[in-house]
Structures are given as structure tokens and as C-alpha cells.
Amino acid sequence: MYGIIQRSFKHLFQQLKKQASQKYVRASYMEIYNEQVIDLLNPNQRRYLSVRWNKNKGFYVENLFTVECETIDDLMAVLEEGLRNRQTGSHGLNEFSSRSHSVLTVTIDSEMQPEPEDENLYVTKRGKISFVDLAGSEKVKDSTAPGGPGMIESNSINKSLLVLGNCISHLGDAKRRLGHIPYRDSKLTKLLADSLGGNGITLMIACITPSSSNVTETLNTLRYASRAKKIKSKPTVKMDPREKLIVTLKKEIKILRQENHYLRQQLDFPAKPKGQLQKENDEKFMKFMKEQQQKETGLYEMLQEYMVENETLRAENTEMHQTKDSSRREQQILYKENEKLSKRVEELERLMSEHPGTWSLVDHRRTDGYGQHDLSPRGSPVTVGYMSPTHRSTIRPTDLPVSGGRVKASSPTSHGQPKRPPHRLADHVTRPVPRPVDFVEDIPNGYISPRQASLVKHGAMSPRPLDRKASQVSQTDMIRGMNEQLKKEVMQLDGEIQQHTRGAAAQAMAKSYFR
């Protein structure tokens, strides 16, 4: 006598025989007793198994024994073995009552060719059928004695069925379906999650009794089934990601080939044989690779040149920084020396302004004696060096001051008037004016040839902006020239002071002589 499960096995193998592809059938059998998972095909090691979750598999039972079935008899043997090992018991309502939920899972793997033209491409498809036998809900007071083991079993059965009913209620409501589904509240709902709300087809058979004494249980069962009927699922085929990618690419290639063939027909191009087309593609590919290699070689050489130029510029930049630092230090030294010389010039000018009478005597003495005439920094002709004896003897009395042996700083017409600061004579010394070095004519020797400087001066060559190094060196030379000019000016002023001192001494000697 066959039931629904046995008839399903027979129909399954009949359909497998009609298909030419190779099939692999595997089966597993387990039960959920008091919220614990037990393997029915491995009774020698009766232990509780763990329910795990995987991203790809979903919820599954760990270490569950699986049997490969080649014929329908093998599958029937799995069913009979599980039924013998299943938990059953008798109580006040049923002599052979199921005390657990059982799940018989049949997995089918098939290898098929998505494209008949491609003989080397095989795609594996996997299907799963779960036969679930749920234990019926029971009234504890009518079926079992209070406090016994049957009461614990009934409570576990009713709890799992209640959680399953809640999941079905959520899945049957369109609004609540988008929210949280309490699959994790029971191990039964964990294992049935992909069948209820996943991408499979679920068929539920509700068993009721026509007895009037069980009207309440019959109505509850019918309501339970009506809620399950509202669940709508969309079955889809799951494939391995790599195989799915291969199939997608193959389909795209086929579509492109058809499109290419259609375009050739529209353009009246003769279709080329497959071998000739492959040969042309290989030649184009080799040509493309050669061009790419040549481009890479040129880019590598250009990169080497840029690297060498970069190193040269870095070395030149370092040298320029060193030259700039040394020039800056030299400029600081020259600035300090110029300040000292400027103070010395001011001091000498102050001494000269304190004895204007002596300067007037020296201005009238113009002789070609032993000294050398030169133009002082203040524009007065003086004699640098020692005076000759003849020059000292020819001083006239009218050249001497009227009274007193000391030369007065004021003129005879300034009696009774406040002293004014002495008038500073015109400064005819040409001082270098600092200006930015912008053209070739300002470059010192060593940075431009005399020929180039002459061409620039006569307009045959346009001036060009200087680089930073030449500008820095030219500025240093300018400061150094200013320093030399100040030194010369100090030497000239020292000569004037000495000459004035000798003039005063000669005046004193002449005065004593006439006395």
C-alpha cells in the first residue's frame, strides 16, 4: 500500500528517466524531538545535531548522514529505515501517535549543457524536495497524564506548531511580510525557512477528522491551512556564481555572433570561414602587441631621460642653495663692514667741520711740491702727503688769522651771532646705486662673454633675464664694490685730516717765526 511519499518517489524517478542528462539523487532523514534534531539514518550514534547557518546554504544540520540513491528501491529503504527509528508513542487519543516532526530531504543534482553546440560546457543544477510530517496539535488534558513525559512532548510539539503558525501569518500578510519573520524561534521553522518564504514551491496537506467531538481542532486546522494558502512565493533556479557567469557570457557571445551575421548580410559581405577569421584575429592581435611593446619601450626611454634630468636639476638646485647661503653670509659681513666705514666717514666729516679756518688755508695753497693733488670726497682740492719746506716758508702773514694762536671755527663776520652747523660740501663721489640685476649687461665676467656683452650694448643682441645664480652673484659684487668705494673714501678723508693737521702745524711755526 503506497501513500503520498511513495507515489512521489515513483513519479520522480519516472521523470528522471525521460531526461538524457546525468542525475545524482541523495537522501537524508531526521526528526525534531523536544526541540532537538536527531539523525534517523544513524541510530547507533543517537545524538543531538546542531543547526548552523551559512550565507550560501542558509540553515542546515551539521554532520547529517546522507545516502546516495541510484534506484527507487534505495529511496524506499531510506524511508523505511527512518520510520523504524522515529519516536512514536501511545496515549489516550492515539495508540501509534507521532511524538516528533520528521523531515525527509531528497536532493537532485543534474549536469546539463546550456548550449548544445558547446560540448565542453556543463552546468550543474541542484533541486531539493522536503517531505515534512508534522505531529498534530494536542490537548494536554485529554491526551496525557499531567506531569509525565508525554506532557513535555506535547508542549514541545504545540510550541513548534505555534511558531510555524506565526511565520505563516507574517508571510501571508503583504505588509507584515516585509518585516521581521520569527524563523529563529524554533528549529522547525529554521529548517523550513527556504521552503516557506524562499524561492521554492510549498504544498501543505491538512488532516482533519469528521467527528463532531473534535470540531474545535478541525476549525483550528482549517484556519491554519487558509493562512498558509495566502503565502505567495516566486520559484527561481539557483546556480553556482561561476557557472552562472559562464552561461551569461556564452549567451552574450551567441547574441553577438547572430548580430554580426545579420550585419554582414545587410552589407553584402561574404561570411568568412571560422579558421580564416581566427587567423585574421591572431594577426591583428600580434600587430597590436608589437605596437604596445614599441610604445612601452619609448615610454621607458623617456622615463629614463626624465629621471636623469631630474637628478641633474636636483644637483644644480643644491649647488644654487649653497651659493645663495655663502653669498648671503658674505653680504652680511660686507654690510657690517660698510656700517663701520660709514660711521668712520661721518666721524671724519665731523672733525673737518670743527676747523673750517684751517680748511680755508689749505684751499689757497696750490703747489706742485712733494705731495700729489687729488679731489677729496667733499670736492676740495687738497695735497696728500708731506709739504715741502719751500711751501712752508712762503706763507704770507696775511694768510694767518688776526688774533689768537688757535683757529676759530667761525668767520670774522659772525661776531655775536649763534653758531650754525657747518655747511656740508658737495659730494662728488659717485656711489653705486643698488638696482635689480635684470639684464645681461649686469652680469659679471664669467657668466657672459665680452662679445655677447658688446652685442647687447650695441643692440645686436636682445637682453635676456638672468637666472637666480647670476643675480645673486651680481648683487654680492655690487655690495663688494660699495665696500671698496667706502674704503677709498675713508683713506681720502684720513689724508685730508693729516693735511689739515700739517697745515695747522705750519701756521703755528710761521706765527712763532714772525714774533
Residue pairs with C-beta under 8 A, 6 or more apart in sequence:
2 10
4 205
5 79
5 104
5 131
6 76
6 79
8 129
8 131
9 72
9 75
9 76
9 79
9 106
10 72
12 106
12 108
12 129
13 71
13 72
13 75
16 23
16 25
16 108
19 110
21 110
21 111
21 112
21 113
22 110
22 111
23 108
23 109
23 110
24 68
24 108
24 109
24 110
25 68
25 69
25 70
25 75
25 106
25 107
25 108
26 66
26 67
26 68
26 69
26 106
26 107
26 109
27 66
27 67
27 69
27 74
27 75
27 78
27 104
27 105
27 106
27 107
28 39
28 41
28 61
28 64
28 65
28 66
28 67
28 104
28 105
28 107
29 39
29 40
29 41
29 78
29 79
29 81
29 82
29 102
29 103
29 104
29 105
30 37
30 38
30 39
30 40
30 49
30 61
30 64
30 102
30 103
31 37
31 38
31 40
31 82
31 86
31 87
31 100
31 101
31 102
31 103
32 38
32 100
32 101
32 102
32 103
32 160
32 187
32 188
32 191
33 87
33 99
33 100
33 153
33 156
34 100
34 152
34 153
34 156
35 156
35 159
35 160
35 186
35 187
36 48
36 187
37 48
37 49
37 50
37 51
37 61
37 187
38 46
38 47
38 48
38 49
38 100
39 45
39 49
39 61
39 63
39 64
39 65
40 81
40 82
40 85
40 86
40 102
41 65
41 67
41 78
41 81
41 82
41 85
42 65
43 85
49 61
49 62
49 63
49 64
50 61
50 62
50 63
51 59
51 60
51 61
51 62
51 187
51 190
51 191
52 59
52 60
52 61
52 62
53 59
53 60
53 190
54 60
58 193
58 194
58 198
59 183
59 190
59 191
59 193
59 194
61 191
66 107
67 74
67 78
68 74
69 75
69 78
75 106
78 104
79 104
82 102
82 104
86 98
86 100
86 102
87 98
87 99
87 100
88 96
88 97
88 98
88 99
89 97
89 99
89 150
89 153
90 96
90 97
91 97
91 138
91 143
91 144
91 150
92 142
92 143
92 144
93 138
93 142
93 143
94 143
97 135
97 136
97 143
98 133
98 135
98 136
99 135
99 150
99 153
99 157
100 135
100 153
100 157
101 132
101 133
101 134
101 135
101 157
101 160
101 188
102 132
102 133
103 130
103 131
103 132
103 133
103 191
104 130
104 131
104 132
104 133
105 128
105 129
105 130
105 131
106 128
106 129
106 130
106 131
107 126
107 127
107 128
108 126
108 127
108 128
108 129
109 124
109 125
109 126
110 124
110 125
110 126
110 127
111 122
111 123
111 124
112 122
112 123
112 125
113 119
113 121
113 122
113 123
114 121
114 123
114 247
114 250
114 251
115 121
115 250
115 254
118 250
121 246
121 250
123 239
123 243
123 246
123 247
124 240
124 243
125 237
125 239
126 238
128 200
130 192
130 195
132 192
134 161
134 164
135 157
135 161
136 157
136 207
137 157
137 158
137 161
137 217
137 220
137 221
138 144
138 154
138 157
138 158
139 217
140 146
140 151
140 154
140 155
143 150
143 154
144 150
144 151
144 153
144 154
145 151
159 186
160 186
160 187
160 188
160 189
163 182
163 185
163 186
163 188
163 189
164 186
164 188
164 189
164 192
165 224
165 227
166 182
166 185
167 181
167 182
167 183
167 189
167 196
167 197
168 196
168 224
168 227
168 228
168 231
169 176
169 227
170 176
170 177
170 179
170 180
170 181
170 182
171 177
171 181
171 196
171 197
171 230
171 231
172 227
172 228
172 229
172 230
172 231
173 230
177 197
181 193
181 197
182 189
183 189
183 190
183 193
184 190
189 196
194 200
195 202
196 202
196 231
196 233
197 231
197 233
198 233
199 233
199 234
199 235
199 236
199 238
200 233
200 235
201 233
201 235
202 228
202 231
202 233
204 225
204 228
204 229
206 221
206 222
206 224
206 225
207 221
208 217
208 218
208 221
208 222
209 217
209 218
239 247
261 271
264 270
264 271
272 280
320 468
320 469
323 469
323 472
323 473
324 468
324 469
324 472
327 472
327 473
327 475
327 476
330 476
330 480
331 475
331 476
331 479
334 476
334 479
334 480
334 482
334 483
335 479
337 483
338 479
338 482
338 483
338 486
341 483
341 486
341 487
341 489
341 490
342 486
344 490
344 493
345 377
345 486
345 489
345 490
345 493
348 490
348 493
348 494
348 496
348 497
349 378
349 424
349 493
351 497
352 359
352 378
352 493
352 496
352 497
352 500
353 421
353 422
353 424
354 409
354 422
355 407
355 409
355 500
355 504
356 409
356 411
356 422
357 401
357 407
357 408
357 409
358 407
358 500
358 503
358 504
358 507
359 380
359 500
361 399
361 503
361 507
362 380
362 382
362 383
362 499
362 500
362 503
363 380
363 381
364 399
365 383
365 391
365 503
366 373
366 381
367 383
367 388
367 391
369 383
369 387
369 388
369 390
369 391
370 385
370 386
370 387
370 388
371 383
371 384
371 385
371 386
371 387
371 388
371 499
372 383
372 384
372 385
373 381
373 382
373 383
373 384
374 381
374 382
374 384
374 492
374 495
375 381
375 428
376 382
376 492
376 493
376 496
377 427
377 428
377 429
377 489
377 492
377 493
378 424
378 425
378 426
378 427
378 496
379 425
379 426
379 427
379 428
380 425
380 496
382 495
382 496
382 499
383 499
384 492
384 495
384 496
384 499
385 495
386 502
387 502
387 503
387 506
391 506
392 506
392 509
392 510
395 506
395 507
395 510
397 510
397 514
400 507
400 510
400 511
401 407
401 408
401 507
402 412
405 508
405 511
407 504
407 507
409 419
409 422
410 419
429 485
429 489
431 482
431 485
432 478
432 481
432 482
432 485
434 475
434 478
436 471
437 443
437 466
437 470
437 471
437 474
437 475
437 478
438 463
438 465
438 466
439 456
439 463
439 464
439 465
439 466
440 448
440 452
440 453
440 456
440 461
440 463
440 464
440 466
441 453
441 456
441 457
441 463
442 466
442 474
443 453
443 466
443 470
443 474
444 470
444 473
444 474
444 477
447 466
447 470
447 473
452 461
455 461
456 462
456 463
466 474
